[in-house]
Amino acid sequence: MKQKLETLVKTRIPTQYGEFVLHYYNTIDNKEHIAFVKGEVKNKENVLVRIHSECFTGDVLGSRRCDCGEQLDMALRMISEAGSGAVLYLRQEGRGIGLLKKLQAYNLQDEGLDTVDANLHLGHLADEREYDIAALMLQTLEITSINLMTNNPSKIEALAKLGVNVQQRIPVETDAHTDNKNYLKTKVEKMHHILLIHN
């Protein structure tokens, strides 16, 4: 993206995980991306970072169909314990296909398709997310290098291609249960996520 990413406002947000500062950026792709930052990260190395794609059903409603909300909570807790870090919250719902299509994919999953095949059936890729914005956000925050909280090697590869210095992968594994076990298995088998799925 050629447009410049700028912080339009920063504001203090007290949470159950301590005090963070929310950075609201200009919408160069017509989406409201934010960074949620704790402590001092400017010019720091090995900053604990979670690049989290929006999941309304998991993050807000607590849906058990996925592990998104649990991963977000885990990331905030880990950052709080570390004393500093950032969650970059990207507005790319449903692996980039949007909320409507994600909900349609849910119905296809209830009919027997897995998450990947449901997306393909709807005419989309298995994963349409992009991380250009995340790379720009990290530049704006002036973070030197990151320890990325993710189970997804493809995310690390995408960020590396964008010039992000990822020093280490930090797992964010949640417990599997009846409602999300097949979802997690599909992540491992078809999207090559690094997960240990326990019964």
Backbone as numpy.savetxt, mean C-alpha at the origin, in Angstrom:
# Nx Ny Nz CAx CAy CAz Cx Cy Cz
5.80 10.83 -14.67 4.97 12.02 -14.67 5.83 13.27 -14.67
5.50 14.21 -15.51 6.33 15.40 -15.68 5.95 16.53 -14.73
4.70 16.51 -14.25 4.30 17.58 -13.34 4.98 17.45 -11.99
5.15 18.58 -11.34 5.83 18.58 -10.05 4.85 18.27 -8.93
5.29 17.40 -8.03 4.48 17.09 -6.86 4.78 18.10 -5.77
3.74 18.70 -5.22 3.91 19.72 -4.20 3.02 19.42 -3.00
3.52 19.74 -1.83 2.73 19.62 -0.62 1.84 20.85 -0.48
0.53 20.64 -0.48 -0.40 21.76 -0.36 -0.69 22.10 1.10
-0.66 21.09 1.95 -0.90 21.35 3.38 -0.28 20.20 4.18
0.19 20.55 5.38 0.64 19.56 6.36 -0.12 19.84 7.65
-0.59 18.79 8.29 -1.33 18.99 9.53 -1.09 17.85 10.50
-1.11 18.16 11.76 -0.87 17.20 12.83 -2.10 16.31 13.03
-1.86 15.01 13.10 -2.95 14.05 13.33 -2.58 13.15 14.51
-3.19 13.33 15.68 -2.94 12.41 16.79 -3.73 11.12 16.59
-3.10 9.99 16.80 -3.74 8.68 16.58 -3.45 7.76 17.76
-4.07 6.58 17.72 -3.78 5.59 18.75 -2.33 5.10 18.66
-1.67 5.38 17.53 -0.28 4.99 17.35 0.67 6.16 17.58
0.17 7.22 18.16 0.99 8.39 18.39 0.67 9.50 17.40
1.48 10.53 17.43 1.24 11.70 16.59 1.94 11.58 15.25
1.20 11.82 14.18 1.72 11.81 12.82 1.45 13.18 12.20
2.12 13.43 11.08 1.83 14.61 10.28 1.34 14.15 8.91
0.16 14.60 8.52 -0.41 14.24 7.24 0.02 15.27 6.19
0.60 14.78 5.11 1.02 15.63 3.98 0.03 15.42 2.84
-0.63 16.47 2.43 -1.60 16.41 1.33 -0.96 17.03 0.09
-0.94 16.27 -1.00 -0.25 16.71 -2.21 -1.22 17.21 -3.27
-0.68 18.00 -4.20 -1.48 18.41 -5.36 -1.84 17.18 -6.19
-2.98 17.22 -6.84 -3.49 16.04 -7.53 -3.06 16.04 -8.99
-1.82 15.61 -9.24 -1.31 15.62 -10.60 -1.91 14.51 -11.46
-2.59 13.56 -10.83 -3.30 12.52 -11.59 -4.78 12.48 -11.21
-5.28 13.60 -10.67 -6.68 13.73 -10.26 -7.06 12.80 -9.10
-6.07 12.43 -8.30 -6.32 11.60 -7.12 -5.63 12.23 -5.92
-6.23 12.06 -4.76 -5.72 12.71 -3.55 -4.81 11.75 -2.77
-3.54 11.72 -3.15 -2.57 10.88 -2.46 -2.06 11.63 -1.22
-1.75 10.87 -0.17 -1.24 11.49 1.05 -0.06 10.70 1.60
0.75 11.40 2.38 1.79 10.74 3.17 1.46 10.97 4.64
1.62 9.93 5.43 1.34 9.99 6.86 2.67 9.73 7.56
3.27 10.76 8.13 4.66 10.71 8.55 4.79 10.87 10.06
5.64 10.04 10.65 5.94 10.15 12.07 7.43 10.44 12.25
7.73 11.42 13.07 9.12 11.72 13.37 9.84 12.41 12.23
11.16 12.44 12.32 12.00 13.12 11.34 12.48 12.11 10.30
12.15 12.34 9.04 12.55 11.42 7.97 13.43 12.11 6.92
13.50 13.42 6.93 14.26 14.16 5.93 15.75 13.81 6.00
16.30 13.44 4.85 17.71 13.08 4.71 18.11 11.87 5.56
17.13 11.05 5.89 17.40 9.85 6.69 17.51 8.62 5.79
18.32 7.66 6.24 18.46 6.38 5.55 17.65 5.31 6.26
17.27 4.28 5.49 16.57 3.11 6.03 15.30 3.50 6.79
14.56 4.45 6.23 13.31 4.88 6.85 12.25 3.81 6.64
11.54 3.47 7.70 10.48 2.48 7.62 9.30 3.07 6.85
8.96 2.44 5.71 7.93 2.98 4.83 6.97 1.88 4.40
5.69 2.21 4.45 4.65 1.35 3.87 4.02 2.13 2.72
4.03 1.56 1.52 3.32 2.14 0.39 2.03 1.35 0.27
0.94 1.98 0.70 -0.33 1.28 0.88 -1.35 1.78 -0.13
-1.88 0.86 -0.92 -2.92 1.22 -1.87 -4.28 1.20 -1.18
-5.04 2.23 -1.45 -6.35 2.40 -0.83 -7.21 1.13 -0.94
-7.85 0.77 0.16 -8.81 -0.34 0.17 -9.96 0.08 1.08
-10.99 0.66 0.50 -12.10 1.15 1.30 -12.71 0.05 2.14
-12.92 -1.11 1.54 -13.60 -2.20 2.26 -12.75 -2.71 3.42
-11.44 -2.82 3.21 -10.58 -3.33 4.27 -10.15 -2.27 5.25
-9.73 -1.10 4.75 -9.19 -0.05 5.61 -10.27 0.61 6.46
-11.46 0.81 5.87 -12.52 1.56 6.55 -13.56 0.64 7.18
-14.01 -0.35 6.42 -15.10 -1.20 6.88 -14.62 -2.44 7.64
-13.32 -2.70 7.59 -12.80 -3.87 8.30 -13.13 -5.18 7.63
-13.29 -5.17 6.31 -13.61 -6.39 5.57 -12.55 -7.46 5.81
-13.00 -8.70 5.95 -12.11 -9.83 6.15 -11.81 -10.57 4.85
-12.25 -10.00 3.71 -11.98 -10.64 2.43 -10.51 -10.48 2.03
-9.83 -9.50 2.63 -8.44 -9.22 2.30 -7.65 -9.02 3.59
-6.39 -8.62 3.44 -5.56 -8.35 4.62 -5.14 -6.88 4.68
-5.79 -6.04 3.87 -5.33 -4.65 3.70 -5.43 -3.84 4.99
-6.59 -3.86 5.62 -6.76 -3.08 6.84 -5.81 -3.52 7.93
-5.62 -4.84 8.04 -4.70 -5.37 9.04 -3.26 -4.96 8.74
-2.90 -4.95 7.46 -1.55 -4.52 7.09 -1.33 -3.05 7.41
-2.34 -2.23 7.16 -2.23 -0.81 7.46 -2.04 -0.59 8.95
-2.84 -1.27 9.77 -2.69 -1.16 11.22 -1.31 -1.62 11.67
-0.84 -2.74 11.09 0.47 -3.27 11.45 1.57 -2.27 11.11
1.46 -1.66 9.93 2.47 -0.69 9.51 2.51 0.51 10.45
1.35 1.03 10.80 1.30 2.18 11.72 1.88 1.82 13.08
1.59 0.63 13.55 2.12 0.19 14.83 3.65 0.05 14.77
4.15 -0.54 13.68 5.60 -0.73 13.53 6.33 0.61 13.44
5.74 1.57 12.73 6.32 2.90 12.63 6.32 3.58 13.99
5.24 3.42 14.72 5.15 4.01 16.06 6.23 3.44 16.97
6.41 2.12 16.90 7.43 1.47 17.74 8.83 1.89 17.35
9.04 2.15 16.04 10.35 2.57 15.57 10.63 4.04 15.88
9.56 4.81 16.10 9.72 6.22 16.42 9.68 7.15 15.22
9.79 6.57 14.01 9.70 7.38 12.80 9.40 6.48 11.61
8.90 7.11 10.55 8.57 6.36 9.34 7.42 7.02 8.61
6.95 6.38 7.55 5.89 6.98 6.75 5.03 5.92 6.09
3.74 6.21 6.03 2.80 5.46 5.21 2.42 6.35 4.04
2.68 5.90 2.84 2.23 6.60 1.64 0.94 5.95 1.21
-0.14 6.70 1.27 -1.48 6.15 1.00 -1.88 6.55 -0.41
-1.81 5.58 -1.31 -2.07 5.83 -2.73 -3.52 5.50 -3.07
-4.15 6.40 -3.80 -5.57 6.24 -4.15 -5.69 5.42 -5.43
-5.41 4.12 -5.29 -5.54 3.19 -6.41 -6.24 1.92 -5.93
-7.51 2.12 -5.67 -8.40 1.09 -5.13 -8.43 -0.16 -6.02
-8.51 -1.31 -5.36 -8.70 -2.56 -6.09 -7.56 -2.89 -7.04
-6.32 -2.69 -6.57 -5.13 -2.89 -7.41 -5.21 -2.05 -8.67
-5.84 -0.89 -8.55 -5.86 0.07 -9.64 -7.09 0.05 -10.53
-8.06 -0.84 -10.24 -9.23 -0.93 -11.13 -10.41 -0.12 -10.62
-10.32 0.42 -9.42 -11.39 1.24 -8.86 -12.37 0.43 -8.02
-13.13 1.15 -7.21 -14.03 0.49 -6.26 -15.16 -0.27 -6.95
-15.78 0.32 -7.96 -16.88 -0.36 -8.65 -16.45 -1.71 -9.21
-15.35 -1.70 -9.93 -14.86 -2.95 -10.54 -14.41 -3.94 -9.47
-13.86 -3.43 -8.38 -13.44 -4.34 -7.30 -14.65 -5.05 -6.70
-15.73 -4.31 -6.50 -16.94 -4.93 -5.95 -17.54 -5.93 -6.92
-17.47 -5.62 -8.22 -17.93 -6.59 -9.22 -17.05 -7.83 -9.19
-15.75 -7.63 -8.99 -14.83 -8.76 -8.88 -15.14 -9.60 -7.65
-15.57 -8.96 -6.56 -15.97 -9.72 -5.37 -17.09 -10.70 -5.70
-18.07 -10.25 -6.46 -19.18 -11.13 -6.82 -18.70 -12.29 -7.68
-17.76 -12.04 -8.57 -17.19 -13.11 -9.39 -16.41 -14.09 -8.52
-15.74 -13.57 -7.49 -15.03 -14.45 -6.57 -16.00 -15.35 -5.80
-17.15 -14.79 -5.45 -18.16 -15.60 -4.76 -18.72 -16.69 -5.66
-18.55 -16.51 -6.98 -19.00 -17.53 -7.94 -17.90 -18.53 -8.26
-16.70 -18.32 -7.68 -15.65 -19.32 -7.84 -14.34 -18.86 -8.44
-14.30 -17.65 -9.00 -13.04 -17.15 -9.56 -12.13 -16.64 -8.44
-10.81 -16.71 -8.67 -9.91 -16.09 -7.70 -9.75 -14.61 -8.04
-8.98 -13.89 -7.24 -8.88 -12.44 -7.41 -8.25 -12.06 -8.75
-7.28 -12.83 -9.20 -6.63 -12.54 -10.48 -7.58 -12.79 -11.64
-8.20 -13.97 -11.66 -9.11 -14.32 -12.76 -10.33 -13.41 -12.81
-10.78 -12.95 -11.65 -11.92 -12.03 -11.62 -11.56 -10.71 -12.30
-10.38 -10.19 -12.02 -9.94 -8.96 -12.69 -9.81 -9.16 -14.19
-9.24 -10.28 -14.59 -9.07 -10.56 -16.02 -10.42 -10.70 -16.71
-11.37 -11.33 -16.03 -12.71 -11.51 -16.58 -13.39 -10.16 -16.85
-13.05 -9.17 -16.01 -13.62 -7.83 -16.16 -12.86 -6.97 -17.17
-11.85 -7.56 -17.80 -11.10 -6.84 -18.83 -9.93 -6.04 -18.30
-9.50 -6.35 -17.09 -8.38 -5.62 -16.49 -7.18 -6.54 -16.31
-6.04 -5.95 -16.00 -4.86 -6.72 -15.62 -5.03 -7.22 -14.19
-4.22 -8.19 -13.83 -4.27 -8.69 -12.45 -3.93 -7.58 -11.46
-3.02 -6.70 -11.86 -2.59 -5.60 -10.99 -2.25 -4.41 -11.88
-3.00 -3.32 -11.74 -2.78 -2.13 -12.58 -2.18 -0.97 -11.80
-1.66 -1.24 -10.62 -1.10 -0.17 -9.81 0.21 0.36 -10.40
0.46 1.65 -10.15 1.70 2.29 -10.54 2.28 2.98 -9.31
3.59 3.18 -9.33 4.26 3.72 -8.14 5.05 4.99 -8.42
4.78 5.62 -9.59 5.44 6.89 -9.90 5.18 7.94 -8.82
3.93 8.02 -8.39 3.56 8.99 -7.36 4.32 8.72 -6.07
4.43 7.45 -5.70 5.14 7.09 -4.47 6.59 7.55 -4.53
7.22 7.35 -5.69 8.61 7.77 -5.84 8.73 9.29 -5.70
7.78 10.03 -6.27 7.79 11.49 -6.16 7.55 11.93 -4.71
6.68 11.21 -4.01 6.41 11.55 -2.61 7.67 11.36 -1.77
8.39 10.28 -2.01 9.62 10.03 -1.27 10.66 11.11 -1.56
10.71 11.58 -2.82 11.60 12.68 -3.17 11.21 13.96 -2.43
9.91 14.22 -2.40 9.41 15.43 -1.74 9.72 15.39 -0.24
9.62 14.20 0.35 9.94 14.04 1.77 11.44 14.02 2.02
12.22 13.95 0.93 13.69 13.94 1.01 14.21 12.77 1.82
13.58 11.60 1.61 14.03 10.37 2.25 15.13 9.75 1.40
16.25 9.43 2.02 17.42 8.93 1.28 17.25 7.48 0.85
16.86 6.62 1.77 16.62 5.21 1.46 15.55 4.67 2.40
14.94 3.56 1.99 13.81 3.04 2.77 13.96 1.55 3.09
13.36 1.16 4.19 13.07 -0.24 4.49 11.58 -0.40 4.22
11.25 -1.13 3.18 9.88 -1.17 2.68 9.08 -2.30 3.32
7.97 -1.93 3.93 7.07 -2.92 4.52 6.17 -3.47 3.42
6.48 -4.68 2.96 5.70 -5.28 1.88 5.96 -6.78 1.82
5.01 -7.49 1.23 5.20 -8.90 0.92 5.33 -9.11 -0.59
5.34 -8.00 -1.34 5.23 -8.03 -2.79 6.56 -7.65 -3.46
7.31 -8.63 -3.98 8.58 -8.33 -4.64 8.42 -7.41 -5.86
7.27 -7.49 -6.54 7.05 -6.65 -7.73 7.03 -5.17 -7.36
6.59 -4.86 -6.15 6.56 -3.47 -5.71 7.99 -2.95 -5.54
8.85 -3.80 -4.99 10.26 -3.42 -4.82 10.91 -3.18 -6.18
10.65 -4.09 -7.13 11.22 -3.96 -8.47 10.74 -2.67 -9.15
9.45 -2.38 -9.03 8.90 -1.17 -9.65 9.52 0.09 -9.06
9.70 0.10 -7.75 10.30 1.27 -7.09 11.77 1.43 -7.48
12.48 0.31 -7.57 13.89 0.37 -7.95 14.05 0.98 -9.35
13.14 0.61 -10.26 13.18 1.16 -11.62 12.93 2.66 -11.62
12.22 3.14 -10.60 11.93 4.57 -10.48 13.00 5.31 -9.69
14.05 4.60 -9.32 15.17 5.25 -8.63 15.09 5.28 -7.12
14.12 4.54 -6.55 13.98 4.50 -5.09 14.99 3.50 -4.52
15.72 3.91 -3.51 16.72 3.07 -2.86 16.04 2.26 -1.75
15.68 1.01 -2.09 15.07 0.11 -1.11 16.17 -0.74 -0.50
16.47 -0.51 0.76 17.56 -1.22 1.43 17.14 -2.60 1.93
15.88 -2.70 2.35 15.45 -3.95 3.00 13.95 -4.11 2.86
13.51 -5.38 2.76 12.08 -5.68 2.78 11.68 -6.11 4.18
10.65 -5.47 4.70 10.12 -5.83 6.02 8.77 -6.51 5.82
8.63 -7.77 6.22 7.35 -8.47 6.03 6.21 -7.81 6.81
5.01 -7.87 6.22 3.80 -7.43 6.92 2.75 -8.53 6.76
3.01 -9.62 7.45 2.15 -10.80 7.34 1.10 -10.80 8.44
-0.12 -11.05 8.03 -1.23 -11.17 8.97 -1.71 -12.62 8.99
-2.51 -12.95 9.97 -3.01 -14.32 10.08 -4.07 -14.60 9.01
-3.96 -15.77 8.39 -4.99 -16.20 7.44 -6.19 -16.73 8.21
-7.37 -16.55 7.64 -8.58 -17.10 8.23 -9.52 -17.53 7.09
-10.67 -18.05 7.43 -11.59 -18.62 6.45 -11.93 -17.64 5.33
-12.12 -16.37 5.66 -12.60 -15.41 4.67 -11.52 -14.92 3.71
-10.24 -15.04 4.09 -9.22 -14.51 3.19 -8.14 -15.51 2.79
-8.30 -16.77 3.20 -7.24 -17.74 2.93 -7.01 -17.94 1.43
-8.08 -18.07 0.65 -7.92 -18.25 -0.80 -7.32 -17.00 -1.45
-7.71 -15.84 -0.94 -7.15 -14.58 -1.42 -5.64 -14.56 -1.22
-5.19 -14.96 -0.04 -3.76 -14.97 0.26 -3.03 -16.02 -0.56
-3.65 -17.18 -0.74 -3.04 -18.23 -1.56 -2.85 -17.76 -2.99
-3.82 -17.03 -3.52 -3.70 -16.49 -4.88 -2.55 -15.49 -4.96
-2.40 -14.69 -3.92 -1.27 -13.75 -3.89 0.06 -14.49 -4.03
0.17 -15.60 -3.32 1.42 -16.38 -3.34 1.61 -17.08 -4.68
0.56 -17.78 -5.14 0.68 -18.65 -6.30 0.70 -17.90 -7.63
-0.05 -16.81 -7.73 -0.15 -16.11 -9.01 0.54 -14.76 -9.05
0.78 -14.16 -7.86 1.40 -12.83 -7.84 2.74 -12.85 -7.13
3.16 -14.06 -6.69 4.49 -14.29 -6.14 4.80 -13.49 -4.88
3.76 -13.21 -4.09 3.99 -12.57 -2.80 4.69 -13.54 -1.85
5.46 -12.99 -0.95 6.20 -13.82 0.02 5.37 -13.90 1.29
4.69 -15.02 1.46 3.81 -15.21 2.60 3.90 -16.64 3.11
3.81 -16.79 4.40 3.63 -18.11 5.00 2.19 -18.20 5.46
1.42 -19.06 4.82 0.00 -19.14 5.13 -0.23 -20.31 6.08
-0.71 -19.96 7.25 -0.95 -20.98 8.28 -2.43 -21.32 8.33
-2.73 -22.58 8.60 -4.14 -22.99 8.73 -4.75 -22.40 10.00
